Amino acid sequence: MKKRLLKCTALTLLIMLPSMLYAQLNPKQGYVITNQNDTIYGTIDYLSDTKCANECHFQANGETDYKVYLPGEISAYRFADDGVFYVTKTFEVEGNTETFFAEYLLQGGVSLFHHKRAGIDYYFFTDEEGKVASVKNIGSLLEYSSRSNTNAAKRAVLREVSQMFANSDKAQHDLWVKDINTKNLTQITRDYDMEYCTSAGDCVTFRHNEKAARSITTKLRFQAGIGMGSNKLEPTNYALELRSGSLTMNGIVPQIGVGLDFLFPRSNKHWSVQALALLSKWNLSEDYKKYKLDNRYCTGKLKYLDIEGQIGAAYSFMPESKFSPILRGGLSFDHPISLSSERLRAFKYIDENWTSQRFYGYYVGAGIDIAVQKHVIRLSADYRWANLPGVITKSCISINAGIRL
């Protein structure tokens, strides 16, 4: 019955997979502004910083289908409740003139825009005369620069934007000492506008809800796998009297799991926290000596279902790419249920209280995440270890496939 349940669950996941891949599961209220300056309200499918720069998936109120807008096909779009605001802009990026949806950070005498690509943040400044200056996050540049070259590298990166703020010694100083990020550049630009660009009127900061921008995103995960597991059973006092040693039993372990991924899309896209519940079926058998000093063998069998909980962290090396290597690890606890055994009880390797115990341990894993639209398929290999001192040590090496919705 339990084997049939596992098979039915796996079959259901396979049947549901196509619809999971194409489902719209991250809708946000918002609006688009057409090139004729008309505002249309509806639902925007939030993708990611990089993908939002290239296309807008919009479903107008009363419609049933999403329409994809490319940069230039609409003037702008914005998420509701003072959310992120994207506008069609044409800027030079790494020597190429390109049109994309830029995030509008600040409107004023000097306006500020943000664009992210391949993990690099680009910032563009425009003044009332149409002059454009740009700067990019220089963290990666300085990381690989020697100490003697750091100042020269930073001056080269800041040269163009420093000229935009030439009237303010304070702005020049802040650019030099502060990190290049959205918060700092927005404040520097706002302070400059309030002092030197008063004829343009009050500044408008579009990313008002910084707390919401840094909020945690929760994703549902399903996974299935199969592995090679072992249980090392320690003899009880009775078994020791019979001079029986510890017994290691091996077997194939199928498993299915469901859990939650907690992502931090604004603060750090590389790290996530994961909670996962796994149901495994252990079917083990092994020949062992009845007594340590003779040659009489006996075959022991052990079957049980195991519920395992995991809580830990995962690191994605290239979260904005289609293929991203990942590392994961954390703590785990196991609780066996529905125990069935042959011959092991007689020699006191297990007892009636065995299924009331919990085993604590850890897990580590590595693999690759494959982006499919806004879902992620994960292929990974894991090692899991759990222990109840003096009773049992469990380990399992498994290969898994899963999907994050």
Residue pairs with C-beta under 8 A, 6 or more apart in sequence:
2 281
2 305
2 338
3 281
6 254
6 256
6 279
6 281
9 256
10 224
10 256
13 222
13 224
13 256
17 403
20 375
20 403
20 405
21 372
21 373
21 375
21 403
22 373
23 405
24 45
24 57
24 66
25 374
25 405
26 45
26 46
26 47
26 374
27 43
27 44
27 45
27 46
27 59
28 43
28 44
28 45
28 46
28 79
28 80
28 83
29 41
29 42
29 43
29 44
29 79
29 80
29 81
30 41
30 42
30 43
30 44
30 58
30 77
30 78
30 79
30 80
30 83
31 39
31 40
31 41
31 42
31 77
31 78
31 80
32 39
32 40
32 42
32 44
32 56
32 58
32 69
32 74
32 76
32 77
33 39
33 74
33 75
33 76
33 77
33 78
34 40
34 74
34 75
35 73
35 74
35 75
37 75
40 58
40 60
41 60
41 61
42 58
42 59
42 60
42 61
42 63
43 58
43 59
43 61
44 56
44 57
44 58
44 59
44 77
44 79
45 57
45 58
45 59
45 66
45 374
46 52
46 79
47 55
47 57
47 374
48 265
48 320
48 374
49 103
49 116
49 265
49 320
50 116
50 117
50 118
50 320
51 374
52 84
52 86
52 101
52 103
53 71
53 86
53 100
53 101
53 102
53 103
53 115
53 116
53 117
54 70
54 71
54 100
54 101
55 68
55 69
55 70
55 101
56 68
56 69
56 70
56 74
56 77
56 86
56 101
57 66
57 67
57 68
58 66
58 67
58 68
58 69
58 77
59 65
59 66
59 67
60 67
69 77
71 88
71 99
71 100
71 101
72 88
72 99
74 88
75 87
75 88
76 85
76 86
76 87
76 88
76 101
76 104
77 85
77 86
77 101
78 84
78 85
78 86
78 206
79 85
81 209
81 212
82 206
82 207
82 208
82 209
83 209
83 212
84 103
84 206
84 207
84 213
85 103
85 104
85 206
85 207
86 101
86 102
86 103
86 104
87 101
87 102
87 104
87 113
88 99
88 100
88 101
88 102
89 99
89 100
89 101
89 102
89 113
89 124
90 97
90 98
90 99
91 97
91 98
91 100
91 102
91 113
91 115
91 122
91 124
91 132
91 134
92 98
92 132
92 134
93 115
93 117
93 122
100 115
102 113
102 114
102 115
102 124
103 113
103 114
103 115
103 207
104 111
104 113
104 206
105 112
105 113
105 114
105 182
105 185
105 186
105 189
105 205
105 206
105 207
106 112
106 186
106 189
106 190
106 193
106 203
106 204
106 205
106 206
107 203
107 204
107 206
108 189
108 190
108 193
108 197
108 200
108 201
108 202
108 203
108 204
109 127
109 128
109 192
109 193
109 196
109 197
109 198
109 199
109 200
110 125
110 126
110 127
110 164
110 165
110 189
110 192
110 193
110 197
111 125
111 126
111 127
111 189
112 123
112 124
112 125
112 185
112 186
112 189
113 123
113 124
113 125
113 126
114 121
114 122
114 123
114 124
114 182
115 121
115 122
115 123
115 124
116 122
116 320
118 320
118 321
119 140
119 318
119 320
120 136
120 137
120 140
121 136
121 137
121 180
121 181
121 182
122 134
122 135
122 136
122 137
123 134
123 135
123 136
123 161
123 180
123 182
123 185
124 132
124 133
124 134
125 132
125 133
125 134
125 135
125 161
125 164
125 189
126 132
127 164
127 197
128 197
128 200
131 164
133 160
133 161
133 163
133 164
134 160
134 161
135 157
135 158
135 160
135 161
135 180
135 185
136 157
136 180
137 180
137 181
138 153
138 154
138 157
138 180
139 179
139 180
141 153
141 157
142 150
142 153
142 154
145 153
154 176
157 180
158 175
158 176
161 175
162 172
162 175
165 171
165 172
165 175
165 188
165 192
166 172
167 192
167 196
168 191
168 192
168 195
168 196
170 191
171 188
171 191
171 192
174 184
174 187
174 188
174 191
175 188
178 184
178 188
182 207
183 210
186 205
186 207
190 203
190 205
193 200
193 203
194 203
207 213
213 266
214 264
214 266
214 267
215 266
216 262
216 263
216 264
217 262
217 263
217 264
217 265
218 260
218 261
218 262
218 263
219 260
219 261
219 263
219 404
219 405
220 258
220 259
220 260
220 261
220 404
220 405
221 257
221 258
221 259
221 260
221 261
221 274
221 276
221 378
221 402
221 403
221 404
221 405
222 256
222 257
222 258
222 402
222 403
222 405
223 256
223 257
223 258
223 259
223 276
223 378
223 400
223 401
223 402
223 403
224 254
224 255
224 256
224 257
224 400
224 401
224 402
225 254
225 255
225 257
225 382
225 398
225 399
225 400
225 401
226 252
226 253
226 254
226 255
226 398
226 399
227 252
227 253
227 255
227 382
227 396
227 397
227 398
227 399
228 250
228 251
228 252
228 253
228 396
228 397
228 398
229 250
229 251
229 252
229 253
229 280
229 282
229 284
229 394
229 395
229 396
229 397
229 398
230 248
230 249
230 250
230 251
230 284
230 394
230 395
230 396
231 248
231 249
231 282
231 284
231 302
231 392
231 393
231 394
232 246
232 247
232 248
232 249
232 392
232 393
232 394
233 246
233 247
233 248
233 249
233 344
233 349
233 350
233 391
233 392
234 246
234 349
234 390
234 391
234 392
234 393
235 244
235 245
235 246
235 247
235 347
235 348
235 349
236 348
236 349
236 351
237 348
238 347
238 348
239 347
239 348
239 349
242 290
242 291
242 292
242 347
243 291
243 292
243 293
244 288
244 289
244 290
244 291
244 292
244 347
245 289
245 292
247 286
247 288
247 300
247 344
247 349
248 286
249 284
249 285
249 286
249 300
249 302
250 284
250 286
251 282
251 283
251 284
251 285
252 283
253 280
253 281
253 282
253 396
253 398
254 280
254 281
255 278
255 279
255 280
255 281
255 398
255 400
256 278
256 279
257 276
257 277
257 278
257 279
257 402
258 276
258 277
259 274
259 275
259 276
259 277
259 310
260 274
260 275
260 276
261 272
261 273
261 274
261 314
261 404
262 272
262 273
262 274
262 275
263 269
263 272
264 271
264 272
269 316
269 319
269 320
270 315
270 316
270 317
270 319
271 313
271 314
271 315
271 316
272 313
272 314
272 316
273 311
273 312
273 313
273 314
274 310
274 311
274 312
274 313
274 314
274 328
274 330
275 309
275 310
275 311
276 309
276 310
276 311
277 307
277 308
277 309
277 310
278 306
278 307
278 308
278 309
278 310
279 305
279 306
279 307
279 308
280 305
280 306
280 308
280 396
281 305
281 306
282 302
282 303
282 304
282 305
282 306
282 336
283 303
284 301
284 302
284 303
285 299
285 300
285 301
285 302
286 299
286 300
287 297
287 298
287 299
287 300
288 297
288 298
288 299
288 300
289 295
289 296
289 297
289 298
290 296
290 297
290 298
290 347
298 343
299 342
299 343
300 341
300 342
300 343
300 344
300 349
301 341
301 342
301 343
301 344
302 339
302 340
302 341
302 344
302 350
303 339
303 340
303 341
304 336
304 337
304 338
304 339
304 340
304 355
305 336
305 337
305 338
306 334
306 335
306 336
306 337
307 334
307 335
307 336
307 337
308 332
308 333
308 334
308 335
308 384
308 386
309 332
309 333
310 330
310 331
310 332
310 363
311 330
311 331
311 332
312 328
312 329
312 330
312 331
312 363
313 328
313 329
313 330
314 326
314 327
314 328
315 326
315 327
315 328
316 324
316 325
316 326
316 369
317 324
317 325
317 326
318 324
318 325
321 371
322 370
322 371
323 368
323 369
323 370
323 371
324 368
324 369
324 371
325 366
325 367
325 368
325 369
326 366
326 367
326 368
326 369
326 378
326 380
327 364
327 365
327 366
328 363
328 364
328 365
328 366
328 380
328 382
329 362
329 363
329 364
329 365
330 362
330 363
331 360
331 361
331 362
331 363
332 360
332 361
332 362
332 363
332 384
332 386
333 358
333 359
333 360
333 361
333 386
334 358
334 359
334 360
334 361
334 386
334 394
335 355
335 357
335 358
335 359
336 354
336 355
336 357
337 355
338 355
339 350
339 354
339 355
341 350
344 350
345 351
354 391
354 392
357 388
357 391
358 388
359 386
359 387
359 388
359 392
359 394
360 386
360 387
361 384
361 385
361 386
361 387
361 394
362 384
362 385
363 382
363 383
363 384
363 385
364 382
364 383
365 380
365 381
365 382
365 383
365 400
366 380
366 381
367 378
367 379
367 380
367 381
367 400
368 378
368 379
368 380
369 376
369 377
369 378
370 376
370 377
370 378
370 379
375 403
375 404
375 405
376 403
376 404
377 401
377 402
377 403
377 404
378 400
378 401
378 402
378 403
378 404
379 399
379 400
379 401
380 399
380 400
380 402
381 397
381 398
381 399
381 400
382 396
382 397
382 398
382 400
383 395
383 396
383 397
384 394
384 395
384 396
384 398
385 393
385 394
385 395
386 393
386 394
386 395
387 393
387 394
